[in-house]
């Protein structure tokens, strides 16, 4: 396999395109904390850290789940199952992502460097939570919920209410759409002793709980905008995002999950970009 093919396979392994879920919220924290353009150094290092961290966490997840992916009909095409990416190659890639993440954090400031091992441990640990708790969705959400906090700390190495509120919003948002995604595997997960909200409560109740998590996310994002002193542009973007979340839940039902890809990836990607762009524009117009 050529170097280009290997890079492509590793990119598919970690679904690099799913970085759209976390990066906009990292930029939210970055631009709000800076009150405008944070400078190229902070922007590039934060981007590098976020892509490395997300790739690391996803690679750990794929390695942790490979024994289940081999017997789940839905995941038969994953790269570790087909052999397109070897187990050793995946571990080397994971270690490389961890090194890049720590190096990027070191380039930002001392607090980011100090917190980087904690982020790595938590980013790897969430993959194991489905073995013992149906709250695993919130464990995943909390990993991505670090994105706006990380963005804030990149330019202001101190914890602040707006960053924490944005983090809580991301946590609930990700948990909600992860519940939707888990509905596809409810029978498989139940058979193999894996935990999730659909397994614990049934698909119908899980969909309602996902909607509740998304209502909480909308509330946290509203409070975050107020705490950050953002302008009406932000609230316009917030309203559009709330509408997107509503549409997402209208697409699915207990008896029809056929539009799960639209609900999971397309609409949530749109929501992340909308809120991220709205926040950045609001910050610049306030200057």
C-alpha positions in Angstrom: 0.0 0.0 0.0 1.4 3.4 -1.0 1.8 6.3 1.5 -1.2 8.1 -0.1 -3.4 5.0 0.3 -2.3 4.6 3.9 -3.1 8.2 4.7 -6.5 7.7 3.1 -7.2 4.6 5.0 -6.2 6.2 8.3 -8.4 9.2 7.5 -11.4 6.9 6.9 -10.6 5.0 10.0 -11.0 8.1 12.2 -13.7 9.6 9.9 -11.7 12.8 9.6 -14.7 14.6 8.1 -16.4 14.3 11.5 -14.0 17.0 12.8 -16.7 19.4 11.7 -18.5 18.5 14.9 -15.8 19.7 17.3 -13.7 22.3 15.4 -16.4 25.1 15.1 -16.9 24.9 18.9 -13.2 25.1 19.5 -13.2 28.3 17.4 -16.1 29.6 19.3 -14.1 29.5 22.5 -11.0 30.9 20.8 -12.7 33.9 19.1 -14.9 34.8 22.1 -12.0 34.7 24.5 -9.8 36.7 22.2 -12.6 39.2 21.4 -11.7 38.9 17.7 -8.9 37.4 15.7 -6.6 35.5 18.1 -3.6 35.5 15.8 -2.3 32.8 13.5 -0.2 31.0 16.1 -3.1 30.3 18.4 -5.4 29.5 15.5 -3.0 27.0 13.9 -1.9 25.3 17.1 -5.5 24.9 18.3 -6.6 23.5 15.0 -3.7 21.0 15.1 -4.5 20.1 18.7 -8.2 19.5 18.0 -7.7 17.4 14.9 -5.0 15.3 16.7 -7.1 14.9 19.8 -10.2 13.8 17.8 -8.2 11.4 15.6 -6.6 9.9 18.8 -9.9 9.4 20.5 -11.5 7.9 17.4 -8.6 5.6 16.8 -8.8 4.4 20.4 -12.5 3.8 19.9 -11.9 1.7 16.8 -9.2 -0.3 18.5 -11.4 -0.9 21.6 -14.4 -2.0 19.5 -12.7 -4.0 16.8 -13.8 -7.3 18.3 -17.4 -6.1 18.2 -17.0 -4.5 14.7 -15.9 -7.9 13.3 -19.3 -9.5 14.2 -21.6 -6.5 13.7 -23.1 -6.6 10.2 -23.3 -2.7 10.1 -19.5 -2.4 10.7 -18.1 -5.1 8.5 -16.5 -2.5 6.2 -14.5 -0.7 8.8 -10.7 -0.5 8.1 -9.5 -2.6 11.0 -12.0 -5.4 10.1 -11.1 -5.5 6.5 -7.4 -5.3 7.2 -7.0 -2.1 5.2 -5.4 -0.7 8.4 -3.5 -3.1 10.6 -3.8 -3.2 14.4 -0.1 -2.2 14.9 -0.4 0.6 12.3 -3.5 1.9 14.2 -1.6 1.9 17.5 1.3 3.8 16.0 -1.1 6.3 14.5 -2.8 6.7 17.9 0.5 7.3 19.6 1.5 9.8 16.9 -1.7 11.8 17.4 -1.1 11.9 21.1 2.4 13.3 20.6 1.1 15.9 18.2 -1.7 16.9 20.6 0.7 17.4 23.5 3.2 19.3 21.4 0.5 21.6 20.2 -0.7 22.2 23.7 2.8 23.0 24.8 3.0 25.6 22.0 -0.1 27.3 23.4 0.6 27.8 27.1 1.6 26.1 30.3 -2.0 25.4 31.4 -2.9 23.7 28.1 0.2 21.5 28.5 -0.6 20.6 32.1 -4.1 19.6 31.2 -3.2 17.6 28.0 -2.6 14.2 29.7 -6.0 14.5 31.4 -7.6 15.2 28.1 -5.9 12.2 26.5 -7.0 9.8 29.4 -10.6 11.0 29.2 -10.6 10.9 25.4 -9.5 7.3 25.5 -11.6 6.2 28.4 -15.0 7.1 27.0 -14.7 4.2 24.5 -15.0 1.8 27.4 -18.0 3.3 29.1 -20.5 1.5 26.9 -19.3 -1.7 28.7 -20.8 -0.6 32.0 -23.2 2.4 31.8 -26.0 3.7 29.6 -24.7 7.2 30.3 -21.9 6.4 27.7 -23.4 9.0 25.4 -22.7 11.8 27.9 -19.2 10.5 28.3 -18.6 11.0 24.6 -20.4 14.3 24.7 -18.1 15.5 27.5 -15.0 14.7 25.3 -16.3 17.0 22.6 -17.5 19.4 25.2 -13.9 20.2 26.0 -13.6 21.9 22.6 -14.9 25.4 23.5 -13.1 25.2 26.8 -9.9 24.3 25.0 -10.4 27.2 22.6 -10.9 29.6 25.5 -7.8 28.3 27.3 -5.7 28.6 24.2 -5.8 32.4 24.5 -6.9 32.9 28.1 -5.4 30.3 30.4 -8.2 30.5 33.0 -11.6 28.9 33.3 -14.6 31.2 32.6 -18.4 30.9 32.7 -19.0 31.3 28.9 -16.6 28.6 28.0 -18.1 26.2 30.6 -21.7 26.9 29.4 -20.6 26.3 25.7 -19.0 23.1 26.9 -22.2 22.0 28.6 -24.1 22.7 25.5 -21.8 20.7 23.3 -21.9 17.8 25.8 -25.7 17.6 25.7 -25.8 18.1 21.9 -23.4 15.3 21.2 -25.0 13.0 23.7 -28.4 13.6 22.0 -27.2 12.7 18.5 -25.1 9.8 19.8 -28.3 8.3 21.3 -29.9 8.6 17.8 -26.9 6.8 16.3 -27.0 4.0 18.9 -30.6 3.2 18.0 -29.3 1.4 14.9 -27.4 -1.2 17.1 -29.9 -1.8 19.9 -30.4 -5.5 19.1 -26.7 -6.1 18.6 -25.7 -4.2 21.7 -28.3 -6.0 23.9 -27.1 -9.4 22.6 -23.4 -8.6 23.4 -24.0 -7.0 26.8 -23.2 -3.4 25.7 -25.0 -0.5 27.4 -26.8 2.4 25.8 -30.0 4.4 26.3 -31.8 2.5 23.6 -30.8 -0.8 25.2 -31.7 0.4 28.7 -35.0 2.1 27.9 -36.1 1.1 24.4 -35.8 3.0 21.2 -38.9 5.1 21.7 -37.9 6.4 25.1 -34.3 6.9 24.0 -35.5 9.1 21.2 -37.4 11.2 23.7 -34.4 11.4 26.0 -32.3 12.5 23.0 -34.8 15.3 22.3 -34.6 16.3 25.9 -30.8 16.4 25.8 -31.0 18.6 22.7 -33.4 21.0 24.5 -30.9 21.2 27.3 -28.2 21.9 24.7 -30.2 24.8 23.2 -30.7 26.2 26.7 -27.0 26.1 27.5 -26.1 27.7 24.2 -28.6 30.5 24.9 -27.1 31.1 28.3 -23.6 30.9 26.9 -24.3 33.7 24.4 -25.7 35.8 27.2 -22.8 35.2 29.5 -20.4 36.1 26.6 -22.3 39.3 25.8 -22.8 38.3 22.2 -25.0 40.4 19.9 -28.2 39.6 18.1 -26.4 37.9 15.3 -25.5 35.1 17.7 -29.1 34.7 18.7 -30.2 34.6 15.1 -27.8 31.7 14.5 -28.9 30.1 17.8 -32.6 30.2 16.6 -31.6 28.6 13.3 -29.7 25.8 15.1 -32.7 25.2 17.4 -34.8 24.8 14.2 -32.2 22.3 12.8 -32.4 20.2 15.9 -36.2 20.2 15.8 -36.1 19.0 12.1 -33.6 16.3 13.1 -36.0 14.8 15.6 -38.9 15.0 13.1 -37.0 12.8 10.7 -36.8 9.8 13.0 -39.3 7.7 14.8 -39.2 4.4 16.7 -40.4 2.6 13.6 -38.4 4.5 11.0 -34.7 5.1 11.4 -34.0 5.1 7.6 -32.9 8.8 7.6 -30.4 8.4 10.4 -27.5 9.5 8.3 -29.2 12.8 7.4 -30.2 13.3 11.0 -26.8 12.3 12.4 -24.2 13.8 10.1 -25.7 16.3 7.7 -28.0 18.2 10.1 -25.5 18.2 13.0 -22.7 19.3 10.8 -24.9 22.2 9.6 -25.8 23.1 13.2 -22.1 23.1 14.3 -21.1 25.3 11.4 -24.1 27.6 11.8 -23.5 28.3 15.5 -19.7 28.6 15.0 -20.0 31.1 12.2 -22.7 33.0 14.0 -20.6 33.3 17.1 -17.5 34.5 15.1 -19.5 37.1 13.2 -21.1 38.3 16.4 -17.7 38.7 18.0 -16.3 40.7 15.0 -19.4 43.0 14.7 -19.1 43.8 18.4 -15.7 45.3 18.0 
